[in-house]
Amino acid sequence: MCALGISFISYMFILFMIIVVVTFHARDFDFGRAAAITATYMTLMAVYFIVLFMVFRRKIDTPR
């Protein structure tokens, strides 16, 4: 579970870099665009982490 927390922080850094690149490319900060990027990215990451959590949980609960 600690690994999921650490990877979440690294994915937030990637989100920050995406917003920085888009802002410099557009040469203007648009809050609506940044919010849309963040909402899409966070939705995808939430689904991704839920799937990972379920896989890790199943792997841990499986008797060997």
N, C-alpha and C positions, 0 to 999 in steps of 0.2 A: 504494500500500500504506500510505503514511503516513496517507492519508485514512481508511482502515479503522481504524487505530489510534485516531485522534482521535474518530471516531464511536463506537468501542467505549467510550471514556471517557465520552462524553456519554450513551450508553445505560446505563452503570452509574450515572450520576447520576439518571437517570429511575427505575431500579430502587430506588435509595435513597429517592427521593421517594415512590414507591408504598408502600414498607414504612413510611415515616413516616406517611403518610396512613392506612393501614390500622391502624397501632398507635394513633394518636390517635382514630380512629373507634371502635375496640374498647376504648379506655381501658386497655389492658393489653398488654404485650409478650409474645407467645407465640412461643417459638423454633420450634416445629413449624410454625406458620402462616407465619412468615418464611422458614423453610427451604423449604416447599412453593412459596411465591411465587417464591423465588429459583431453585429447580430448574426450575420451569416456564418462567420468563422466560429463564433462561440456555440452556435447550434450544431455545427459539424463536429466540433471538439466534444461537446456534451454527449452526442450520440457515440462518438469514438470511445470516450472514457467509460460510458455505460457498458458498451460491448466488452471492452478490456476488463472491466471490473467483474462482469459475469464470467468471462473466460478464466480469470485468475481465481475467482471464488470456486468454480467447478473444479479447477485443477487442484486447489488446496483441499477441497472436501472429498476428493476421490481417494478411496483406500488403495494402498499399493500392494 
